[in-house]
Amino acid sequence: MTLHEHLSGLRCVVCGARDHLWADHGRGIVECRECGQSALLMDAEITAASDDDQSGKRQSDDQGRGARRRESV
């Protein structure tokens, strides 16, 4: 059995139906009970950690480029 949560007040992007979206946390999807469209859920903590990793990588890449510029001048 999975936990279904009704997402009240939200509208389906595909069909425009309001209050027909349900989140299935066990399967990790949101589905519209009107048209059947589904979308994957992303955990906010995983997304934030991924963004932080990418930001850290970009900063180190930028610092490396700056060091190379100074050496070549």
C-alpha positions in Angstrom: 0.0 0.0 0.0 1.3 3.4 -0.9 0.5 6.8 0.6 -1.5 9.0 -1.7 -1.8 12.7 -0.9 -4.4 14.9 -2.6 -2.8 18.1 -3.9 -5.7 20.5 -3.5 -5.8 23.8 -5.3 -3.3 22.8 -8.0 -4.1 22.5 -11.7 -2.9 19.9 -14.2 -0.6 21.4 -16.8 -1.8 19.0 -19.5 -5.6 19.1 -19.2 -6.1 22.1 -16.9 -8.3 20.2 -14.4 -8.2 21.7 -10.9 -8.0 19.5 -7.7 -7.4 16.2 -9.6 -3.7 15.8 -8.8 -2.5 13.1 -6.4 1.0 12.4 -5.2 2.0 8.8 -4.8 5.1 8.9 -2.5 5.6 5.2 -2.7 6.1 5.2 -6.5 7.5 8.8 -6.5 5.0 10.3 -8.9 2.2 12.8 -9.2 -0.7 11.8 -11.3 -3.8 13.6 -12.7 -6.9 11.5 -12.1 -8.7 13.4 -14.9 -6.4 12.8 -17.8 -3.9 10.2 -16.5 -0.8 12.3 -17.0 2.0 11.5 -14.5 5.2 13.2 -13.5 8.2 12.1 -11.3 8.6 13.6 -7.9 12.0 15.0 -6.9 13.1 15.2 -3.3 13.8 18.8 -2.4 16.9 17.8 -0.3 18.4 15.7 -3.2 17.8 18.6 -5.6 19.4 21.1 -3.2 22.4 18.9 -2.6 22.8 18.4 -6.3 22.7 22.1 -6.9 25.3 22.7 -4.2 27.6 20.1 -5.7 27.3 21.7 -9.1 27.9 25.2 -7.6 31.0 24.0 -5.8 32.3 22.4 -8.9 31.7 25.6 -10.9 33.5 27.7 -8.3 36.6 25.4 -8.3 36.6 25.4 -12.1 36.5 29.2 -12.1 39.3 29.4 -9.5 41.4 27.1 -11.6 40.8 29.2 -14.7 41.8 32.3 -12.8 45.0 30.7 -11.6 45.9 29.7 -15.2 45.2 33.2 -16.5 47.6 34.7 -13.9 50.3 32.2 -14.8 50.1 32.9 -18.5 50.3 36.7 -18.1 
